[in-house]
Each structure stands twice: as C-alpha cells, then as structure tokens.
Amino acid sequence: MGLFDQLKSILAKAPAPSSQTPLPQPGLSTGEQHVDRRVRERHDARPGTSALIVDDSPTIVAALRKMLNSAGYVTLEALTAEDGIEIARDLTPDIIFLDIVLPGMNGFAALRTLRRDPLTRDIPVIMISGNEQATEQFFGTRIGADDFMKKPFSRLEVFARIERLLDADMVPRRVSTGAAEAARDAGAQA
C-alpha cells in the first residue's frame, strides 16, 4: 500500500466535522468560546454607536475602523494617549479601544486619567496590547479597564468584547465595580 493509499485510508476513517459544532476561537479563553458567528445569535450595539480607537499603529487603527464602520459604528481615532484623552473629553464616545504601549503617555496612565475625569470616567474601555501578560490584564482591571484584547484580534473577538458590555438598550456600559470585583474574587477562588 502506497503512502497516498495509507493517507486516504486514514482520512476515510476520520469523522467529518459538523457545521453545528462550536469552533475554538483564537484569543478567547475556554470559558469564552463561541459557536460559529453564522450560527449563534449576535447582539450589536445600536446604530451610530461611537468608538474611539487610540493606537499608534495605523494598521491597527485601520483594521478596527473597517470592522466597526462595517457594523454601523462611528469611529474616532487618535495615535497618542494625549490626543485620545482630548477627543474623549470633547466628543464623549460610547466606547474606547486603548492600546497599552503608546508614545509619550502609555495606555495605563491614559486610563487612570480617563477614570479620574467626570466627563470620561463612565466610558467603557477595552485595553489592547500585543503582549498578553496576566499582570497587564490584572493591572488594567485594577485601574478601571472593562476588558482586555490581545493583538492580533479577529472580528469575532472585537464584537464579542463589545457585546459583553451592552446594556438592555444595546449601548456599551461600564462593568459595575461591584460586579467586576465579585467576578475577580470568584475567579481567584476557583
């Protein structure tokens, strides 16, 4: 029996994958796995939701802009933390995607500034970074991040992160401090 025949024999014995089987999604932990986006019900933010993207990479900004615009979001953009804070104060976006590593002020300092300002403290913030360290997530959560997303990210992940922050009116809202602390405590006990 030749190599090709052996391979054919092995493949013939393997069960065909079901289209209804949940597929693992890169970048999401086991508890956050989702079924294929075409199968599961998707909950989108209301049309016209504004998202501020703060990242020094034009490629990341362009990718997020394209994803969000295609879903009806209005996007605002900044390449530095200082510009992002100014835009957030002036235009009060519904949600902010904030990179951690930025020129000048970093994302953690920017997040602290946003949380101390009465005009911006209630805007949900999703931190993004190319380096997914547990310490970054912990520190970001401690100073007020609502979620954390690792680069590179998929469209599915971006909208799953937003969906977790939607309220009954389909508007992104901050995770309540009490709920965030309870979830953190439950995770520590597990």
Secondary structure, DSSP 8 states (H G I E B T S, - for coil): --HHHHHHHHHHHS----TTS----TTS-GGG----TTTS------TT-EEEEE-S-HHHHHHHHHHHHHTT-EEEEESSHHHHHHHHHHH--SEEEEESS-SSS-HHHHHHHHHHSTTTTTS-EEEEES---HHHHHHHHHTT-SEEEESS--HHHHHHHHHTTB-TTS-B----HHHHHHHHHHHHH-
